[in-house]
Amino acid sequence: MRRRANPGPSRTIALVGLMGVGKSSVGRRLANRLKLPFADGDVEIESAAGMTVSEIFAALGEEEFRAGEARVMRRLLEGPPIVLATGGGAMMNAETRALLKERADTVWLRADLLVIAERVARRDTRPLLRDKDPLQVLSALAEARYPIYGEADVTVDVGQGSHGQAVDAIHKHLRRHWRQRRRAETRK
């Protein structure tokens, strides 16, 4: 009996989760595995604005950053399928969240807050953490964002293993999700 070949993703794969969880580094590897282009939401925002995320926060404030983030997410989601590492707050925008549901398969990368706090403490490039206790900030963000992240199509626990293990787990969960969606579509 011949197995049907699994077609490639027909929609963007959007990685969501807190800062420092590994959306960008894991996303690059996942894109390679799926043979899709990769886009990092923060890099795309910086390119569009001609400023770093930190500079945007300092000069224009978080509200303007979030407005620009929503515009960039719309542009990326309206294009061909890619692997997209979203910013940690992207899914908090209701319009972006609706567009993600419509045009992407969303994957929540979830990790222990202590692991994430250790990672983000290594660099001083995150405006929401500047001069603050990373664990306190991450705990508050988790409380506000986890219910929204929980709306993702797939949840994958990452953090302790290698990036390769995370990619394997994401790919496994996505294949299961795609099979379930195909079954649901054939029943209609």
Helices and strands as residue ranges (DSSP letters): E 12-16, H 23-34, E 38-40, H 41-49, H 53-60, H 62-77, E 83-85, G 90-92, H 94-103, E 104-110, H 113-120, G 127-129, H 134-149, E 154-157, H 163-187
